[in-house]
């Protein structure tokens, strides 16, 4: 049980680290699209 909780926590930690970059990429992409129009 402890091992699975640790694994899910690691996945969550990775997700928390990754999502701001995805949000930043999406923001830059939408900004560039808006700027091109």
mmCIF file of the N, C-alpha and C atoms, coordinates in Angstrom:
data_MODEL
# 
_entry.id   MODEL 
# 
loop_
_atom_site.group_PDB 
_atom_site.id 
_atom_site.type_symbol 
_atom_site.label_atom_id 
_atom_site.label_alt_id 
_atom_site.label_comp_id 
_atom_site.label_asym_id 
_atom_site.label_entity_id 
_atom_site.label_seq_id 
_atom_site.pdbx_PDB_ins_code 
_atom_site.Cartn_x 
_atom_site.Cartn_y 
_atom_site.Cartn_z 
_atom_site.occupancy 
_atom_site.B_iso_or_equiv 
_atom_site.pdbx_formal_charge 
_atom_site.auth_seq_id 
_atom_site.auth_comp_id 
_atom_site.auth_asym_id 
_atom_site.auth_atom_id 
_atom_site.pdbx_PDB_model_num 
ATOM 1   N N  . UNK A 1 1  ? 0.829  -1.205 0.000   1.00 0.00 ? 1  UNK A N  1 
ATOM 2   C CA . UNK A 1 1  ? 0.000  0.000  0.000   1.00 0.00 ? 1  UNK A CA 1 
ATOM 3   C C  . UNK A 1 1  ? 0.866  1.258  0.000   1.00 0.00 ? 1  UNK A C  1 
ATOM 4   N N  . UNK A 1 2  ? 1.875  1.274  0.876   1.00 0.00 ? 2  UNK A N  1 
ATOM 5   C CA . UNK A 1 2  ? 2.745  2.449  0.967   1.00 0.00 ? 2  UNK A CA 1 
ATOM 6   C C  . UNK A 1 2  ? 3.454  2.702  -0.364  1.00 0.00 ? 2  UNK A C  1 
ATOM 7   N N  . UNK A 1 3  ? 3.858  1.614  -1.025  1.00 0.00 ? 3  UNK A N  1 
ATOM 8   C CA . UNK A 1 3  ? 4.566  1.740  -2.297  1.00 0.00 ? 3  UNK A CA 1 
ATOM 9   C C  . UNK A 1 3  ? 3.677  2.367  -3.370  1.00 0.00 ? 3  UNK A C  1 
ATOM 10  N N  . UNK A 1 4  ? 2.414  1.954  -3.426  1.00 0.00 ? 4  UNK A N  1 
ATOM 11  C CA . UNK A 1 4  ? 1.492  2.492  -4.431  1.00 0.00 ? 4  UNK A CA 1 
ATOM 12  C C  . UNK A 1 4  ? 1.184  3.960  -4.153  1.00 0.00 ? 4  UNK A C  1 
ATOM 13  N N  . UNK A 1 5  ? 1.070  4.307  -2.868  1.00 0.00 ? 5  UNK A N  1 
ATOM 14  C CA . UNK A 1 5  ? 0.832  5.704  -2.496  1.00 0.00 ? 5  UNK A CA 1 
ATOM 15  C C  . UNK A 1 5  ? 2.033  6.550  -2.899  1.00 0.00 ? 5  UNK A C  1 
ATOM 16  N N  . UNK A 1 6  ? 3.226  6.003  -2.687  1.00 0.00 ? 6  UNK A N  1 
ATOM 17  C CA . UNK A 1 6  ? 4.457  6.702  -3.050  1.00 0.00 ? 6  UNK A CA 1 
ATOM 18  C C  . UNK A 1 6  ? 4.532  6.903  -4.561  1.00 0.00 ? 6  UNK A C  1 
ATOM 19  N N  . UNK A 1 7  ? 4.156  5.859  -5.315  1.00 0.00 ? 7  UNK A N  1 
ATOM 20  C CA . UNK A 1 7  ? 4.166  5.942  -6.773  1.00 0.00 ? 7  UNK A CA 1 
ATOM 21  C C  . UNK A 1 7  ? 3.189  6.991  -7.285  1.00 0.00 ? 7  UNK A C  1 
ATOM 22  N N  . UNK A 1 8  ? 1.984  7.001  -6.727  1.00 0.00 ? 8  UNK A N  1 
ATOM 23  C CA . UNK A 1 8  ? 0.976  7.975  -7.159  1.00 0.00 ? 8  UNK A CA 1 
ATOM 24  C C  . UNK A 1 8  ? 1.407  9.385  -6.776  1.00 0.00 ? 8  UNK A C  1 
ATOM 25  N N  . UNK A 1 9  ? 2.081  9.525  -5.650  1.00 0.00 ? 9  UNK A N  1 
ATOM 26  C CA . UNK A 1 9  ? 2.580  10.832 -5.227  1.00 0.00 ? 9  UNK A CA 1 
ATOM 27  C C  . UNK A 1 9  ? 3.662  11.318 -6.181  1.00 0.00 ? 9  UNK A C  1 
ATOM 28  N N  . UNK A 1 10 ? 4.526  10.391 -6.622  1.00 0.00 ? 10 UNK A N  1 
ATOM 29  C CA . UNK A 1 10 ? 5.570  10.741 -7.590  1.00 0.00 ? 10 UNK A CA 1 
ATOM 30  C C  . UNK A 1 10 ? 4.944  11.212 -8.898  1.00 0.00 ? 10 UNK A C  1 
ATOM 31  N N  . UNK A 1 11 ? 3.923  10.493 -9.360  1.00 0.00 ? 11 UNK A N  1 
ATOM 32  C CA . UNK A 1 11 ? 3.228  10.869 -10.597 1.00 0.00 ? 11 UNK A CA 1 
ATOM 33  C C  . UNK A 1 11 ? 2.590  12.242 -10.446 1.00 0.00 ? 11 UNK A C  1 
ATOM 34  N N  . UNK A 1 12 ? 1.975  12.476 -9.298  1.00 0.00 ? 12 UNK A N  1 
ATOM 35  C CA . UNK A 1 12 ? 1.324  13.753 -9.031  1.00 0.00 ? 12 UNK A CA 1 
ATOM 36  C C  . UNK A 1 12 ? 2.362  14.868 -9.007  1.00 0.00 ? 12 UNK A C  1 
ATOM 37  N N  . UNK A 1 13 ? 3.505  14.595 -8.378  1.00 0.00 ? 13 UNK A N  1 
ATOM 38  C CA . UNK A 1 13 ? 4.574  15.578 -8.284  1.00 0.00 ? 13 UNK A CA 1 
ATOM 39  C C  . UNK A 1 13 ? 5.102  15.935 -9.668  1.00 0.00 ? 13 UNK A C  1 
ATOM 40  N N  . UNK A 1 14 ? 5.267  14.919 -10.520 1.00 0.00 ? 14 UNK A N  1 
ATOM 41  C CA . UNK A 1 14 ? 5.715  15.139 -11.899 1.00 0.00 ? 14 UNK A CA 1 
ATOM 42  C C  . UNK A 1 14 ? 4.674  15.957 -12.657 1.00 0.00 ? 14 UNK A C  1 
ATOM 43  N N  . UNK A 1 15 ? 3.401  15.625 -12.454 1.00 0.00 ? 15 UNK A N  1 
ATOM 44  C CA . UNK A 1 15 ? 2.323  16.356 -13.117 1.00 0.00 ? 15 UNK A CA 1 
ATOM 45  C C  . UNK A 1 15 ? 2.293  17.808 -12.700 1.00 0.00 ? 15 UNK A C  1 
ATOM 46  N N  . UNK A 1 16 ? 2.485  18.056 -11.407 1.00 0.00 ? 16 UNK A N  1 
ATOM 47  C CA . UNK A 1 16 ? 2.492  19.429 -10.891 1.00 0.00 ? 16 UNK A CA 1 
ATOM 48  C C  . UNK A 1 16 ? 3.675  20.202 -11.467 1.00 0.00 ? 16 UNK A C  1 
ATOM 49  N N  . UNK A 1 17 ? 4.796  19.509 -11.670 1.00 0.00 ? 17 UNK A N  1 
ATOM 50  C CA . UNK A 1 17 ? 5.969  20.162 -12.259 1.00 0.00 ? 17 UNK A CA 1 
ATOM 51  C C  . UNK A 1 17 ? 5.749  20.454 -13.739 1.00 0.00 ? 17 UNK A C  1 
ATOM 52  N N  . UNK A 1 18 ? 5.040  19.548 -14.436 1.00 0.00 ? 18 UNK A N  1 
ATOM 53  C CA . UNK A 1 18 ? 4.876  19.677 -15.885 1.00 0.00 ? 18 UNK A CA 1 
ATOM 54  C C  . UNK A 1 18 ? 3.768  20.626 -16.312 1.00 0.00 ? 18 UNK A C  1 
ATOM 55  N N  . UNK A 1 19 ? 2.644  20.684 -15.571 1.00 0.00 ? 19 UNK A N  1 
ATOM 56  C CA . UNK A 1 19 ? 1.501  21.453 -16.072 1.00 0.00 ? 19 UNK A CA 1 
ATOM 57  C C  . UNK A 1 19 ? 1.751  22.942 -16.254 1.00 0.00 ? 19 UNK A C  1 
ATOM 58  N N  . UNK A 1 20 ? 2.575  23.615 -15.423 1.00 0.00 ? 20 UNK A N  1 
ATOM 59  C CA . UNK A 1 20 ? 2.820  25.039 -15.688 1.00 0.00 ? 20 UNK A CA 1 
ATOM 60  C C  . UNK A 1 20 ? 3.510  25.259 -17.033 1.00 0.00 ? 20 UNK A C  1 
ATOM 61  N N  . UNK A 1 21 ? 4.387  24.340 -17.431 1.00 0.00 ? 21 UNK A N  1 
ATOM 62  C CA . UNK A 1 21 ? 5.061  24.465 -18.720 1.00 0.00 ? 21 UNK A CA 1 
ATOM 63  C C  . UNK A 1 21 ? 4.071  24.298 -19.865 1.00 0.00 ? 21 UNK A C  1 
ATOM 64  N N  . UNK A 1 22 ? 3.143  23.349 -19.725 1.00 0.00 ? 22 UNK A N  1 
ATOM 65  C CA . UNK A 1 22 ? 2.106  23.145 -20.741 1.00 0.00 ? 22 UNK A CA 1 
ATOM 66  C C  . UNK A 1 22 ? 1.221  24.379 -20.839 1.00 0.00 ? 22 UNK A C  1 
ATOM 67  N N  . UNK A 1 23 ? 0.880  24.948 -19.683 1.00 0.00 ? 23 UNK A N  1 
ATOM 68  C CA . UNK A 1 23 ? 0.050  26.148 -19.645 1.00 0.00 ? 23 UNK A CA 1 
ATOM 69  C C  . UNK A 1 23 ? 0.785  27.308 -20.309 1.00 0.00 ? 23 UNK A C  1 
ATOM 70  N N  . UNK A 1 24 ? 2.083  27.414 -20.033 1.00 0.00 ? 24 UNK A N  1 
ATOM 71  C CA . UNK A 1 24 ? 2.903  28.475 -20.618 1.00 0.00 ? 24 UNK A CA 1 
ATOM 72  C C  . UNK A 1 24 ? 2.984  28.307 -22.133 1.00 0.00 ? 24 UNK A C  1 
ATOM 73  N N  . UNK A 1 25 ? 3.204  27.082 -22.593 1.00 0.00 ? 25 UNK A N  1 
ATOM 74  C CA . UNK A 1 25 ? 3.250  26.799 -24.033 1.00 0.00 ? 25 UNK A CA 1 
ATOM 75  C C  . UNK A 1 25 ? 1.927  27.154 -24.698 1.00 0.00 ? 25 UNK A C  1 
ATOM 76  N N  . UNK A 1 26 ? 0.822  26.758 -24.066 1.00 0.00 ? 26 UNK A N  1 
ATOM 77  C CA . UNK A 1 26 ? -0.506 27.040 -24.607 1.00 0.00 ? 26 UNK A CA 1 
ATOM 78  C C  . UNK A 1 26 ? -0.744 28.547 -24.670 1.00 0.00 ? 26 UNK A C  1 
ATOM 79  N N  . UNK A 1 27 ? -0.322 29.256 -23.623 1.00 0.00 ? 27 UNK A N  1 
ATOM 80  C CA . UNK A 1 27 ? -0.489 30.708 -23.575 1.00 0.00 ? 27 UNK A CA 1 
ATOM 81  C C  . UNK A 1 27 ? 0.310  31.390 -24.672 1.00 0.00 ? 27 UNK A C  1 
ATOM 82  N N  . UNK A 1 28 ? 1.551  30.969 -24.860 1.00 0.00 ? 28 UNK A N  1 
ATOM 83  C CA . UNK A 1 28 ? 2.407  31.543 -25.904 1.00 0.00 ? 28 UNK A CA 1 
ATOM 84  C C  . UNK A 1 28 ? 1.825  31.247 -27.284 1.00 0.00 ? 28 UNK A C  1 
ATOM 85  N N  . UNK A 1 29 ? 1.349  30.026 -27.474 1.00 0.00 ? 29 UNK A N  1 
ATOM 86  C CA . UNK A 1 29 ? 0.789  29.622 -28.765 1.00 0.00 ? 29 UNK A CA 1 
ATOM 87  C C  . UNK A 1 29 ? -0.454 30.437 -29.101 1.00 0.00 ? 29 UNK A C  1 
ATOM 88  N N  . UNK A 1 30 ? -1.356 30.583 -28.130 1.00 0.00 ? 30 UNK A N  1 
ATOM 89  C CA . UNK A 1 30 ? -2.589 31.342 -28.367 1.00 0.00 ? 30 UNK A CA 1 
ATOM 90  C C  . UNK A 1 30 ? -2.268 32.820 -28.565 1.00 0.00 ? 30 UNK A C  1 
ATOM 91  N N  . UNK A 1 31 ? -1.265 33.325 -27.846 1.00 0.00 ? 31 UNK A N  1 
ATOM 92  C CA . UNK A 1 31 ? -0.853 34.719 -27.998 1.00 0.00 ? 31 UNK A CA 1 
ATOM 93  C C  . UNK A 1 31 ? -0.289 34.956 -29.395 1.00 0.00 ? 31 UNK A C  1 
ATOM 94  N N  . UNK A 1 32 ? 0.524  34.011 -29.889 1.00 0.00 ? 32 UNK A N  1 
ATOM 95  C CA . UNK A 1 32 ? 1.095  34.139 -31.225 1.00 0.00 ? 32 UNK A CA 1 
ATOM 96  C C  . UNK A 1 32 ? 0.005  34.072 -32.292 1.00 0.00 ? 32 UNK A C  1 
ATOM 97  N N  . UNK A 1 33 ? -0.952 33.177 -32.111 1.00 0.00 ? 33 UNK A N  1 
ATOM 98  C CA . UNK A 1 33 ? -2.069 33.072 -33.059 1.00 0.00 ? 33 UNK A CA 1 
ATOM 99  C C  . UNK A 1 33 ? -2.861 34.376 -33.077 1.00 0.00 ? 33 UNK A C  1 
ATOM 100 N N  . UNK A 1 34 ? -3.117 34.917 -31.913 1.00 0.00 ? 34 UNK A N  1 
ATOM 101 C CA . UNK A 1 34 ? -3.868 36.170 -31.802 1.00 0.00 ? 34 UNK A CA 1 
ATOM 102 C C  . UNK A 1 34 ? -3.069 37.312 -32.424 1.00 0.00 ? 34 UNK A C  1 
ATOM 103 N N  . UNK A 1 35 ? -1.762 37.286 -32.235 1.00 0.00 ? 35 UNK A N  1 
ATOM 104 C CA . UNK A 1 35 ? -0.883 38.328 -32.756 1.00 0.00 ? 35 UNK A CA 1 
ATOM 105 C C  . UNK A 1 35 ? -0.824 38.263 -34.285 1.00 0.00 ? 35 UNK A C  1 
ATOM 106 N N  . UNK A 1 36 ? -0.864 37.046 -34.838 1.00 0.00 ? 36 UNK A N  1 
ATOM 107 C CA . UNK A 1 36 ? -0.813 36.883 -36.286 1.00 0.00 ? 36 UNK A CA 1 
ATOM 108 C C  . UNK A 1 36 ? -2.097 37.386 -36.945 1.00 0.00 ? 36 UNK A C  1 
ATOM 109 N N  . UNK A 1 37 ? -3.218 37.232 -36.273 1.00 0.00 ? 37 UNK A N  1 
ATOM 110 C CA . UNK A 1 37 ? -4.495 37.713 -36.806 1.00 0.00 ? 37 UNK A CA 1 
ATOM 111 C C  . UNK A 1 37 ? -4.507 39.231 -36.732 1.00 0.00 ? 37 UNK A C  1 
# 
